Amino acid sequence: MTTVGFIGTGGMGSRMAGNVMKAGFDLVVNDLRRETTSPLEEAGAVYKATAREVAESTDVVLSMLPTGPSVVEVATGTDGLVEATGGGRIWIDFSSIDKQSVLDINDQLTPRGWQLLDASVNGVEEEAAAGTLRTWGSGSRKLFDSQLDVLEAMSSSVIYMGDLGNAKLVKTANAMLSGIMQMSMMEVYTWVMAAGMSEDDFEAFIRSSRNFSPALERVMKIMLSHEFKLRTSWMAKDIGFGLDVAREMQIPVPFSALTHEMFTIAQANGVDHYEATGVAWEAFSLIAGKDRFPPTRGVPLAGPTPEATDDGADAAED
């Protein structure tokens, strides 16, 4: 039986790792905050103190980390993967980072015998817990195929995206598309409400429109509930990756730029601690006037607090 390592057991990572174990794999875990690994240890996982030790005791290492520097530290820092002297030396990273960082890390690990896949997921904590994430992976097709059983343990679908780093591009593209959709839906809602339409008529309008889709329905239901789940929002960061790459390629992305600014407005005003629809609601209430918006309340998640949900899930929620 394959032994799987999992580094980064925050809000998403802990749930993904739990499903790996439920699928019958032996599990080895690591996180800077030992308290996040405790439930997994109680269920049978083995704790290791460093990324190197995780690598040396497993056939494949998975990671879900909050920032680019944390990924680099796990890969090439002291007691990082690069220092491993045994184990399978296969690494699948799910963290929300840019494509170039993946390629740079691969250049450093390949001479040490490592094979790297990058991956990203579409979904939130509840879907991670249920094992119904939509997963994209990229890198060697042969290596991808060899790890399908591990990826499928966490996912309702697993899609191959080609060359190494492309799964990170997909994650960023999904954040850009989702963010634009969230803000455009909120803009239309704000406009029609100010013009005197009822929420019931707004819902009927959206449902009867040719633009209607499962994604719009989900956003609309959350919007009209006036109840938004508390999460750590990573939209500004993830869309920011897209803006950085666009500037380098000299590709215009005006709608993504404006959407990034809207999420940054919410961030700057301390109201970005909701799921993306809630952040869009708060941003528009700031610029259009709070008196135009019904009162809201935050709905806490079961499990980790928003502060513990630090592994970049939010941008992929739609």
N, C-alpha and C positions, 0 to 999 in steps of 0.2 A: 504493500500500500504506500502511495506517495505521501511523504511528510511535507506539509506546507508551512512556511513561515509567514507571519503577518506583522508588519511594522506600521504602527499608527492605528490605535484602537479607540479613536474618538467616536463621534456620533454615527458616522457612516461606517468607518472601519470595523468597529466592534460588531456591528450587525452583519457585515459581509463576512467577517471571520467566523462568526457563529454559524452561518450557513455552510461554510466550508467544513466545519467540524460535524455538522448535522449530516452532511453528505458522506461521512465515513472517513474523512482524511484525518490523520494525526496532525495536530496543530501546535506550532511554537509561536509565541507572541512576544512583542516588545513595544513599549511606549515610554516616553519620558515621564509620564504620569502613571505610576504603577497602579493607582486605584482604578484606572480604566481597564486594565487587564484582569482584575480580580474576578469578575463574573465568568470570564472565559476560562480562567484557571480552575475555578470551582466546577466548571463543566468538563474539565479534563485536559485543558491546554497546558503546555509547559512554558514557563517564563524564562527568557534569556535576557541578560543585562545589556547586550550590545548588538548592533546590526551584524557585526562579524560573527558572533556566536550563533545568531539566528541562521545565518547563511551556512555555517559549518555543520549545523545539525538538521538541515532540511534539503529536500530535492528541488524546491522552487520557493522563491521569496516573493510575496506580494506586499505592496505598500500603498497607503492612503495618507498623505501628509499635507499639512496646511499651506506650506510656502515653498517657493523655489529653493531658498537657502537650506531649508530642512531636508529637501530631497538630495541636494549636493552633499550635505553633511552625512546623511545615511550612506550615500554612494562612495564618497572619497575622503571623508573625514577620519579622525582618529577612531580606530576600531570600527571602521565602516566596511561595507561590502568588499571594497577593493583589497582589504587585508585578509580576507578569508583564505584559508589554506586547504579547505575541503568543502564538501557539500556539492549539490548539483549545479550551482552557479548559473541558475536561470532566475531572472528578475522581471516581474511584471509590475510596473508602477502605474497606479491609478490617480496620482495627484494632479491637481490643476496647475500645470506649469506650461511654459511655451515650448514649441517644437524644437527650437534651436538648443535649448538646455538639454533636452533628451539626446540630441545628436552629440553634443559636447561630452555628456556623461558617458555615452556609448563608446566614444573614442578613447576614454580613459579606462573603461572596464574591459573592453574587448581583449587588449593585450594580456590581461590577467585571467583569461579563460571564461569570461562571462558572456552570456547571451541575454539580450534585453528585448522585451516587448513593452510597448507603451499601451496604455488602455485608458478609457474614460467611461463614465457611467451617466446615464440619464435617469434620474429618479431622486427621491428624497428618503429620509430615514425610515419611514413606514414601508416603503418598497424594498429598501435594503433588508429590513427585518423579515419581510415576506419572501425574499429571494426572487423578486420580480423586476430587478433593475434591467434596463436596456444597456447592453455593454458593447463598446466598440474597441477593437484591438488592432494594432499594426506592428509591422516588423516582418521577420522571416515567416513566410506562409507555412513552411514545415514546422517551425517552432510553435506558431500559433495553433496549428492543428493538434500538436502533441499536448497542448495545455487546455484543450476545449473542456475536458471533464471538470477541471478546476473552475474555469470561467462559468460554465453552465450551472455550477453549484450555487451561484449567487444571482443568476440572471434568468429572465424570461426569454431573452433573445441575445445572441452574441454574433456580431457582424464584423467581418474582416475588412479593414480599411486601407490595405496596401502598405506602402513604405513606412519605415520607422518614423515616428513623430506625427503621422497623420491622425492618429486617434486624439492627440492633443489639439490639432487643428479643428477637429470635429467638435470637441468640447467647447472651444472658444466660439466657433460658428454657431453652435446651439445656444450659447449664452447671448450672443448678439441677436439672434432671431427671437429668442424668448423675451429678452429685455424690450426689444422694439414692440413686440406684440402686447406685453403687459402695459407699457406706457401708452400705446395707441388706443387700447381698449379703455384705459382710464381717461384719456383725453375725450373720447367720444361720449363716455358715460357722463363726465363732468359737463360737457356741452349740452347734451339732451336733458339732463336734470335741471340745469340752469334755465333751459328754454321751457320747462314746465311738464316734461314727460314723467310719467310714473315709472317706478322700477319694474312693475309688472309689464308695462308696455315695452320698456327697454328689453326685458328678457324675451318677450314675444318677437320683437324686431330682430334680435340677434339670432334666435332660433329659425326664423323664416328667411334669413338672408342667405344668399349663395356663398357668403364668406364663412358660414357656420362650419365648425369642425370640432372634434373632441377636445382639442386644446383650448379653443375659445369657450367651449362649454364649461370646462374646468375653471378657467379664469373667471368667467361670469358667475358661477356658483359661489366661488370664494368671495368675489367682490360684493355680491348681493347679500351674503351672510353677515357682512360687517364684522366678522370675527377672523382674525389672522393668527396663524400659528407663529410662536416665537422661534426664531432661528437666527443664527449668525449669517448675515448676508454677505455673499462673495461676488455679487453681480458687478460691482464697480471694478474689482480686481480682474475678473475674467474677461469682461468686455474690454478692459484696458489692454489686455494682451493683444486683442484684435486691432486696437488702435495703434499700438506700437508696431506691429507687423505691417499694417497698412501704410504707416508713414515710411517705413523702410522701402516698401515696394512702390511708393507713390501711387497708391490706389485710393480713390475717394470713398469714404464710408460715412457720409454726413448723418444718416439716420442713427447709426451706431454711436457716433460722437455725441449727438444730442441726447440719446438714451443714457449714455455714460454720465453726462452732465446731470441728468435728472436723478440718477441713483446717487451721484456725489452730493447733490443738494440734500437728499435725505440723510446721507452719511454725515454731512457737516452739521446737520441740525439734530443729530442723535436719534433719528427715527428710522433707522435701517435694521432694526432688530426683529423684523417679521419675514415671513415668506415673501417672495417677490411681489405678489399682488398687493400685499399689505404695505410694502415699501413704496410701490407706485401710488397707492391710495394716500399715503402720508405726504409724498412729494407734491401731488396735485392739491392736497388740502393746504399746503404751505403757499403755493403760488396762486391758487384760485380763491382762497379764503376758507377757513375752517367752518364758517357758518353755512357753507353749501353742502357739508358732508355730515351724514348721520354719525352719532358717536360710535366708536369702536372699542373692542376690548381684545387683548392678547390672549390667545388660547395656548397654554403651555403644552409641550409635548410630554408624552410618557417617556421616562428614561432620562438621558443626560439633559442638563440645562443648556440654554442657548450658548453659553460660554464654552461648554464642553463639545459642542457641535462644530468642530474647528477644522474639518477636512474638506471643505470646498464643495459641498453638495448642492448648495442653493441654486447655483447658476444652471443646473441641469434639471430643474424641477418641471419644465414643460417641454 
